[in-house]
Structures are given as structure tokens and as C-alpha cells.
Amino acid sequence: MEISASAFLTNINLQVIDVLIVILCLSAILFYCYSIYSAVVTFGESHIYAPNFYPPITILKPICGLDRDIYENLATFCRQEYSTYQIIFSVRSPQDPGIDVVKQIIQDFPRLDIQLIVCDRIIGTNLKVSNLANALSFAKYEILVIADSDIRVGEDYLQRVVQPLHNKNVGVVTCLYRSVAPGWVEKLEAVGTACDFHAGAITSKQLEGMKFALGSTIVIRQEVLKAIGGFEAIADYLADDFQLGYLTAKVGYKVMLSDYIVEHVLFANTLIDSIQHQVRWLR
């Protein structure tokens, strides 16, 4: 039985495609096997705590618009079991709807040292970084904690995340996060974060060490921030959180991944919103 040349070539092409698919599948399997190994190593690491190390802290909270459950998110930072800390909320526009939420926070927690800064000064193309820079001028303490307004934490958060800084060689502490996903669109996004982003972050840590930070939490000393050029050094980067960790490692400090897991409250009304989030993160 004769086989035409075109049929023979088609058969060869299908075999090549099959081989490529097998290679891709095996590559993915190997990656996730190594990711699981990296996670076991990461979460199996022992963390040394200094029982008397509870330095005063300034929390910087850039605000832009209204995240889902923003009041409750912000309020968790006001319920910390920590002796001395300051919270600075910074907003660019006097018409920002987040201002009313912050004013309610200030009213509900009158004993806390809370300030609201409204300033439209711009130091670069990343407006969030400008927000942080405007707040920094009012920081009273050496240690800064930076966390986005869609992050929610427990009462022991400050106690835990500050601990690695008792080692003077540590310049930045950062945290992984657990997604809070109310709707089906957010659940899809949460699965992607857990299976893709977290796997990549933990694998990178295992392969070359922590040379990046995550926006869910960044703990940094002011002296380290000055050493990397201040917020001005990252004002034109979209991935400002990555740069804070990368530049810190570049000047010789360690970046530590805390054993504390914060919560990230997802907010995507539609599938298009979720896709836009993913495109921004990929950029």
C-alpha cells in the first residue's frame, strides 16, 4: 500500500508535535516538583526570634480609591498587639473617596498615632511611590512597614514581621499572601496566584536566594532606603515592590521572607477586570 508524500509529511509533523507536547508537559511537571520541594524547604526553615526586639514602627499606607472591604483591611493594622507604632495614610487627591474611610478609622481608633497626608507632589511615573515619598516626611521611626490597602493582617503581624531585622545584615523583610476571593472571578485569579506566582517566587528563592520583595508587605529601615537612593530610585518603575528588594540585595543587605502569611482581598467585578490585573502584573 503506497503512502503519499503529503500524508508522510503530515505524519512526521504530528509526531514532532507530540514530542514537543511531551517535552512541555515534562518541563511543567519538573518545575512544579521542584516548587513543592522549595516550599517544603522554605516553610521548614527555623526562624530565630529576639524576645525583646520590638522597636517602634511607622506603617506607610498609600491610598488610591476604594478597595473591597477597605475599612476592615485598614482596621486590622490598627488592632496590633504592639507597644509603639505610627500609621500614615497618604492620598494624592483631596477628592479621593478613600479619605472618608481614613477619617472614620482615625475617629474609631483615637488612641493610636494616625495621620492622613493629602499631597499631590509627583516624583516619578509611579504615583504609588510618590504617595509613599510624600508620607515618608512624616515618619517618626526608623523602621518602615509598607503594605497596600487591600492587605489584611492578624493582631500579631507587627510582632512577627519585624523580627528578622534584629539581624543588622537584613535590609528588607517581605511576606507571601493568601488570597481572599469572594466571587468566582476572584477565585480563578486566586488559583492562578497560588499555582503560578507563589510557585515562581518560592522557586526563585530556592535557586538564587531572595532578591526581590512583594507588595503585600515590605519592612525596611530608613537607612537602607537611603542607601538604595530613597523612593526616588524606584519612582519610574511599575514593579516598585520588586525593586525595593532587588536594590537592597544589590547594595549588600539580605532580603528575608517572613514566615507570616498576610491576606490579600481580591477585587475584580468582571473577568475583564481580572485579565487587566494579570496584564499589569505581567508588565
Secondary structure, DSSP 8 states (H G I E B T S, - for coil): ----HHHHHHHHHHHHHHHHHHHHHHHHHHHHHHHHHHHHHHHH------TT----EEEEEEE-S--TTHHHHHHHTTS---SSEEEEEEES-TT-THHHHHHHHHHH-TTSEEEEEE----SSS-HHHHHHHHHHTT--SSEEEE--TTEE--TTHHHHHTGGGGSTTEEEEEEEEEEE--SHHHHHHHHHIIIIIHHHHHHHHHHH-----BTTBEEEEHHHHHHTT-GGGGTT-S-HHHHHHHHHHHTT-EEEEEEEEEEEE---SSHHHHHHHHHHHH-
